[in-house]
């Protein structure tokens, strides 16, 4: 490879029990470029970069940094080589401040009374403040991590790298949990880092983001390197087809909806947060059998609280929620599930899965106490195994050890497939999808969109809550736009334009 490569990974192979995560992969990254790693969930992107950052060691192959062969045995050694990594799931201590998280392990010291060493916290906060302003990563150095939002936490992770003087910056699915506005801000930050001389590796499956900022992209599929493409001269359609290995459709085919009976009736719903402040204000809507009802809105406008209230995760202040004519308010979460509510939550790790359980137990979470999974309080472990294998096959859940795979070890996208599969198999009359394709690749998105439409066509009621406006316009039969906890307009999807929905979302248009 040419001498201007700052990173060379040659013939890298990494195996885990039951799976080859990387199979003879060779890439070279030029100094000062934005290099994207593109692939489906579980294609081996994060594993490859985890070896560059010292979290794993390759079984075969060599790694060269600035032309010198390196044996990167730990993240600490990677840091010494000026390599930093922002992980998809942040590595922050929630009850520490922004400054304490950034300086951890690199604390500036001072001496009290001339001989007692201690951390110079004031100096550290001043350094963090200056660093954040230099790179347009504004943060409050004194803020506690548990009290800041996702985009601020991500800025803290980036500042951790910059504080350690990283020259090579690895971003693992950096936009997976961000709103569209936050994504645009982050892409601008990444551009400015590149313009400041940093080398960026971007692990992603979002084609439009690659087109916006990357110089070149390497496409991985099932652990193998398929192609390295110049981004400017390669269309998103070609990238998608290479990534998935087949022709990909960007639009969901669906027939005209045929509405049946009323399934869900939300009446004058008000939901209060922990501070007793109304975050949902007198919201009313109905969803029929065979209808995809979508709520569009900017993050934080009450749409997730509506879903929580229906599922029984938040108390209702006023109003009522009727499912098939029966009020859900007196029912607990399990009773609502048994009544016919299925729920795909926004946060798959916090609410959707028990990460340290294996896959078969997670897939049976809603059924483990029922026949044939249990009889006379004795569980039938064989049934868990059979059911798990059935869902792995049906929903293309990729995992190293079949049903025995610990869910924490699975990629984010395959965790999401597991939740979607589990909830659809509930055969509920109402299925709530909140951000169902967040963090998924184009092939998985296409598959989940088809499953949502299939649920509608089976006569189910579907409540879709998404920050992706294109997703809502593509799937919805009916759209409600929410702003500041209130529904601005409800109408058939064909009566809305994308621009009009956006204006209602921003609160600049009234019905």
C-alpha positions in Angstrom: 0.0 0.0 0.0 1.1 3.6 -0.5 3.0 5.5 2.1 0.2 8.1 2.7 -1.9 5.5 4.6 -2.0 6.3 8.3 -3.7 2.9 8.9 -3.2 -0.4 7.2 -5.1 -3.5 8.3 -3.9 -6.5 6.2 -5.6 -9.9 5.9 -7.5 -9.5 9.2 -9.5 -12.5 10.4 -11.4 -12.7 13.7 -13.4 -15.7 14.9 -15.9 -16.1 17.7 -17.6 -19.4 18.7 -19.8 -20.3 15.8 -19.1 -17.3 13.6 -16.3 -15.7 11.5 -16.7 -12.0 12.3 -14.0 -10.8 9.9 -12.7 -13.0 7.1 -9.4 -11.9 5.4 -10.2 -8.2 5.4 -7.6 -5.6 4.2 -8.2 -1.9 4.3 -6.0 1.2 4.1 -7.0 4.6 5.5 -5.4 7.8 4.2 -4.2 10.6 6.5 -6.9 13.3 6.8 -9.8 11.5 5.1 -13.2 10.4 6.3 -13.3 6.7 5.6 -16.7 4.9 6.0 -17.2 1.3 6.9 -20.6 0.3 5.4 -22.4 -2.9 6.1 -25.5 -4.6 7.5 -25.9 -5.1 11.2 -23.5 -7.9 12.1 -21.4 -7.5 9.0 -18.2 -7.2 11.1 -17.7 -3.4 11.0 -17.5 -2.8 14.8 -15.4 -6.0 15.3 -12.8 -4.7 12.8 -12.6 -1.3 14.5 -12.5 -2.9 18.0 -9.3 -4.6 16.9 -7.9 -1.3 15.8 -8.8 0.1 19.2 -7.3 -2.9 21.1 -10.5 -4.4 22.5 -9.9 -7.6 20.5 -6.8 -9.0 18.9 -7.0 -10.5 15.4 -6.6 -14.3 15.0 -4.8 -13.6 11.8 -3.4 -10.6 10.0 -1.4 -7.4 10.7 -2.0 -3.8 11.7 0.2 -1.0 10.7 -0.1 2.6 12.2 1.9 5.3 10.4 3.8 2.6 8.5 4.9 0.7 11.7 3.6 -2.7 12.6 1.7 -2.6 15.9 0.4 -5.2 18.3 -2.5 -3.3 19.8 -3.3 -5.3 22.9 -5.5 -2.8 24.8 -7.4 0.5 24.5 -4.7 2.1 26.6 -2.1 1.2 24.0 -4.4 2.4 21.2 -4.7 5.7 23.1 -0.9 5.9 23.2 -1.0 5.6 19.4 -3.4 8.6 19.3 -6.4 6.4 18.4 -9.8 7.2 19.9 -13.2 5.6 19.6 -16.7 6.7 20.3 -18.7 3.5 20.8 -22.3 3.0 19.7 -23.3 2.6 23.4 -21.5 5.3 25.3 -18.9 4.4 28.0 -19.7 7.1 30.5 -20.2 7.0 34.3 -23.7 8.4 34.8 -23.2 10.0 38.3 -19.9 11.7 37.3 -19.7 15.2 35.8 -18.7 15.9 32.2 -15.2 16.9 33.3 -14.8 13.8 35.5 -15.7 11.5 32.6 -13.4 13.3 30.2 -10.2 13.4 32.4 -10.6 9.9 33.9 -7.2 8.3 33.9 -5.6 11.6 32.7 -6.4 13.8 35.7 -4.3 17.0 36.1 -2.7 17.2 39.5 -1.8 19.9 42.0 -0.4 19.8 45.5 -2.1 21.0 48.7 0.3 22.7 51.2 3.1 21.9 48.8 3.2 18.2 49.2 -0.4 16.5 49.2 -1.3 15.5 45.6 -4.9 15.9 44.4 -6.9 16.4 41.2 -6.9 20.0 40.0 -10.6 20.1 39.1 -10.7 23.8 38.4 -7.9 23.6 35.9 -9.6 20.5 34.3 -12.9 22.3 33.9 -11.2 25.3 32.3 -9.3 23.0 29.9 -12.6 21.2 29.0 -14.4 24.4 28.5 -11.6 25.7 26.1 -11.5 22.4 24.2 -15.2 22.3 23.8 -15.3 25.8 22.3 -12.3 25.2 20.0 -14.1 22.2 18.4 -17.7 23.7 18.6 -18.6 20.9 21.1 -20.3 23.2 23.7 -20.8 21.4 27.0 -21.2 22.4 30.6 -18.1 20.9 32.3 -19.9 20.8 35.7 -23.1 19.0 34.4 -23.8 15.5 35.7 -24.0 12.9 32.8 -27.3 11.5 34.0 -28.9 14.9 33.7 -27.8 15.7 30.1 -29.4 14.4 26.8 -28.0 11.9 24.3 -26.4 14.5 22.0 -24.5 16.1 24.9 -23.2 12.6 26.0 -21.9 12.0 22.5 -20.1 15.3 22.6 -18.5 14.2 25.9 -17.3 11.0 24.2 -15.7 13.0 21.4 -14.1 15.4 23.9 -12.6 12.4 25.7 -10.8 11.5 22.5 -9.6 15.0 21.8 -8.5 15.5 25.5 -6.2 12.5 24.9 -4.9 14.1 21.7 -6.3 11.4 19.4 -5.4 11.9 15.8 -7.4 8.9 14.5 -11.0 9.1 15.5 -13.4 6.1 15.2 -17.1 6.8 15.3 -19.3 3.6 15.8 -22.9 4.3 14.5 -22.7 7.9 15.8 -26.1 9.0 14.6 -28.1 5.9 15.7 -29.7 7.6 18.7 -29.8 11.2 17.4 -32.7 13.4 16.1 -32.4 14.7 12.5 -31.3 18.1 13.9 -28.7 16.6 16.1 -27.4 14.4 13.2 -26.8 17.5 11.0 -24.9 19.2 13.9 -22.8 16.1 14.4 -21.9 15.8 10.7 -20.7 19.4 10.8 -18.5 18.6 13.8 -17.0 15.6 12.0 -16.3 17.7 8.9 -14.6 20.3 11.1 -12.5 17.6 12.8 -11.4 16.4 9.4 -10.6 19.9 8.3 -8.5 20.3 11.4 -6.3 17.4 10.4 -7.9 14.5 12.1 -8.4 11.1 10.3 -12.0 9.9 10.7 -13.3 6.3 10.4 -17.1 6.3 10.4 -18.9 2.9 11.1 -22.4 3.2 9.7 -25.1 1.8 7.5 -26.8 5.2 6.7 -26.1 5.8 3.0 -27.2 9.4 2.8 -24.8 10.3 5.6 -21.9 8.6 3.8 -22.8 10.6 0.7 -22.7 13.8 2.7 -19.4 13.5 4.4 -17.3 10.5 3.5 -14.4 10.4 1.0 -14.2 6.6 0.5 -16.2 3.7 1.9 -15.4 0.0 2.4 -18.4 -2.3 2.1 -18.5 -5.4 4.3 -21.0 -8.2 4.0 -21.1 -11.2 6.4 -17.5 -10.5 7.5 -16.0 -10.2 4.0 -14.7 -7.1 2.3 -16.9 -6.7 -0.8 -15.6 -3.4 -2.3 -13.9 -0.1 -1.6 -15.7 2.8 -3.4 -15.0 6.4 -4.0 -18.2 8.0 -2.5 -18.6 10.9 -5.0 -18.8 8.5 -7.9 -20.9 5.8 -6.3 -24.7 6.1 -6.0 -26.6 5.0 -2.9 -28.5 2.4 -4.8 -25.2 0.7 -5.8 -23.9 0.9 -2.2 -27.1 -0.6 -0.8 -27.1 -3.5 -3.3 -23.4 -4.3 -2.5 -24.1 -4.1 1.2 -27.1 -6.4 1.2 -26.1 -8.6 -1.7 -29.4 -8.2 -3.6 -31.5 -5.6 -5.2 -32.9 -3.3 -2.5 -36.1 -1.3 -2.7 -36.2 2.2 -1.1 -40.0 2.4 -1.1 -42.4 0.0 0.7 -45.0 -1.5 -1.6 -48.5 -1.5 0.0 -52.0 -1.8 -1.2 -54.7 0.7 -0.2 -55.8 0.3 3.4 -59.1 -1.3 4.3 -60.1 0.0 7.8 -62.0 -2.3 10.0 -63.5 -1.8 13.5 -62.1 0.7 16.0 -59.3 -0.9 18.0 -57.8 2.0 20.0 -59.6 5.1 21.3 -57.5 7.7 23.1 -59.7 10.2 24.8 -58.5 13.6 26.0 -55.3 12.1 27.2 -53.1 14.1 29.6 -49.8 12.6 30.8 -47.6 14.2 33.6 -43.9 13.8 33.9 -42.0 13.3 37.2 -42.3 17.0 38.0 -46.1 16.9 37.5 -45.7 18.9 34.3 -48.1 18.0 31.5 -46.0 16.5 28.6 -49.1 15.2 26.7 -52.1 17.6 26.7 -55.6 16.5 26.0 -54.7 14.3 23.0 -57.4 12.3 21.3 -57.3 9.9 18.3 -58.6 6.5 17.2 -56.9 3.7 15.3 -58.8 1.1 13.4 -58.1 -2.5 12.4 -56.0 -2.5 9.2 -54.6 1.0 9.8 -51.1 2.4 10.3 -51.5 5.5 12.4 -48.3 7.5 12.7 -47.4 10.3 15.1 -44.8 12.7 13.6 -42.9 15.1 15.8 -39.5 16.4 16.8 -38.0 14.4 19.7 -39.3 15.4 23.1 -42.7 16.6 22.2 -44.7 14.0 24.0 -45.0 11.2 21.5 -43.0 8.6 23.5 -45.1 9.5 26.6 -48.2 8.6 24.7 -46.8 5.2 23.9 -45.7 4.7 27.5 -49.2 5.6 28.7 -50.8 3.1 26.4 -48.4 0.3 27.4 -48.8 1.1 31.1 -45.3 2.5 31.7 -46.6 6.0 32.7 -49.6 7.0 34.7 -52.4 8.9 33.0 -53.2 12.3 34.5 -56.6 12.7 32.8 -58.5 11.1 30.0 -58.9 7.4 29.0 -57.4 4.8 26.8 -59.8 2.2 25.3 -58.7 -1.0 23.6 -61.5 -2.9 21.8 -63.9 -0.8 23.9 -62.3 -1.7 27.3 -60.4 0.9 29.4 -56.7 0.0 29.9 -56.3 2.3 32.9 -57.1 -0.2 35.6 -54.7 -2.8 34.1 -51.1 -3.4 34.8 -48.4 -4.0 32.1 -48.9 -7.8 32.0 -52.7 -7.4 31.8 -52.4 -5.0 28.9 -50.1 -7.4 27.1 -52.7 -10.2 27.6 -55.5 -7.8 26.5 -53.7 -7.3 23.2 -51.0 -4.6 23.4 -47.5 -5.3 21.8 -44.8 -2.7 22.3 -41.5 -2.1 20.5 -39.8 0.6 22.7 -37.5 3.4 21.7 -34.6 2.2 23.8 -34.0 -1.5 23.0 -31.3 -2.0 25.7 -33.0 -0.2 28.6 -36.6 -1.3 28.0 -36.7 -4.0 25.3 -34.3 -6.7 26.5 -32.6 -8.2 29.5 -29.1 -8.0 28.2 -27.5 -10.7 30.3 -30.2 -13.3 29.5 -29.7 -15.5 26.4 -31.7 -15.0 23.3 -34.2 -17.8 23.8 -35.2 -16.3 27.2 -35.6 -12.8 25.7 -37.7 -14.1 22.9 -40.0 -15.8 25.4 -40.3 -12.9 27.8 -44.0 -12.3 27.0 -44.9 -16.0 27.0 -42.7 -17.8 29.5 -45.5 -18.4 32.1 -48.0 -19.7 29.5 -48.4 -23.2 27.9 -46.5 -24.8 26.3 -43.6 -22.8 27.8 -44.6 -23.7 31.4 -47.0 -26.1 33.1 -47.7 -26.2 36.8 -45.0 -23.6 37.3 -42.4 -25.8 35.7 -40.7 -24.4 32.6 -40.3 -26.5 29.4 -36.8 -25.5 28.4 -37.0 -27.5 25.2 -40.0 -25.3 24.1 -37.9 -22.2 24.7 -35.2 -23.6 22.4 -37.6 -24.6 19.6 -39.4 -21.3 19.8 -36.2 -19.4 19.7 -34.9 -21.2 16.7 -38.2 -20.6 14.9 -37.9 -16.8 15.5 -34.2 -16.7 14.6 -35.1 -18.2 11.2 -38.2 -16.2 10.6 -36.7 -12.8 11.5 -33.2 -13.3 10.3 -31.6 -12.8 13.7 -27.9 -13.2 13.3 -26.2 -14.6 16.4 -23.0 -16.5 17.2 -24.4 -19.3 19.4 -28.0 -19.7 18.2 -30.5 -19.5 21.0 -27.8 -19.6 23.7 -26.3 -16.3 22.5 -26.1 -13.7 25.4 -28.1 -10.8 24.0 -25.5 -8.2 25.2 -23.0 -9.8 22.7 -25.3 -9.3 19.7 -25.2 -6.3 17.4 -27.7 -3.5 18.0 -29.5 -4.3 14.8 -30.0 -7.9 15.7 -31.1 -7.0 19.2 -33.8 -4.9 17.5 -34.8 -7.7 15.2 -35.3 -9.9 18.3 -37.6 -7.4 19.9 -39.7 -6.9 16.7 -40.0 -10.6 16.2 -41.0 -11.2 19.8 -43.7 -8.5 19.7 -45.2 -9.4 16.3 -45.5 -13.0 17.5 -47.7 -11.8 20.3 -50.5 -11.6 17.6 -51.8 -8.5 19.5 -54.7 -6.4 18.2 -52.5 -3.2 18.7 -48.8 -3.1 18.0 -46.9 0.1 19.0 -43.6 0.7 17.1 -41.4 3.5 18.5 -38.4 4.2 16.4 -38.5 0.7 15.0 -35.7 1.1 12.5 -33.3 3.2 14.6 -29.8 1.9 14.2 -30.8 -0.6 11.4 -29.2 -1.1 8.0 -31.1 -0.6 4.7 -31.9 -4.3 4.3 -33.2 -4.7 7.9 -35.2 -1.4 7.5 -36.8 -2.8 4.3 -37.7 -6.0 6.1 -39.2 -4.3 9.2 -41.2 -1.9 7.0 -42.6 -4.9 5.2 -43.5 -6.6 8.5 -45.3 -3.4 9.7 -47.4 -3.4 6.5 -48.0 -7.1 6.9 -49.4 -6.5 10.4 -51.8 -3.9 9.0 -52.9 -6.2 6.2 -53.6 -8.9 8.8 -56.2 -6.6 10.3 -54.0 -5.3 13.2 -54.0 -1.7 14.4 -50.5 -0.2 14.2 -49.3 2.9 16.1 -46.0 4.1 14.5 -43.9 6.8 16.3 -40.8 7.8 14.4 -38.5 10.7 14.1 -37.8 9.7 10.5 -40.2 11.8 8.4 -39.5 9.7 5.2 -40.4 6.6 7.2 -43.7 8.1 8.3 -44.6 9.4 4.8 -43.8 5.9 3.3 -45.7 3.8 5.7 -48.6 5.7 7.3 -52.3 5.6 6.3 -53.1 8.4 8.8 -50.7 11.0 10.2 -51.0 13.0 13.4 -48.4 15.7 14.0 -47.5 16.5 17.6 -45.9 19.7 18.9 -45.3 20.6 22.6 -47.6 17.8 23.7 -50.5 18.7 21.5 -51.8 17.2 18.3 -51.7 19.9 15.6 -53.5 18.0 12.8 -54.7 14.5 12.0 -55.4 13.6 8.4 -55.0 10.8 5.8 -51.4 10.5 4.8 -52.1 11.5 1.2 -53.4 14.8 2.3 -50.1 15.9 3.7 -46.9 17.0 2.0 -43.5 16.4 3.6 -43.0 20.1 3.9 -46.4 20.6 5.6 -45.7 17.8 8.1 -42.3 19.5 8.8 -44.0 22.8 9.4 -46.5 21.3 11.9 -43.6 19.5 13.6 -41.8 22.8 14.2 -44.9 24.5 15.4 -44.9 27.1 12.6 -48.2 26.0 11.0 -51.6 25.6 12.6 -54.5 23.4 11.4 
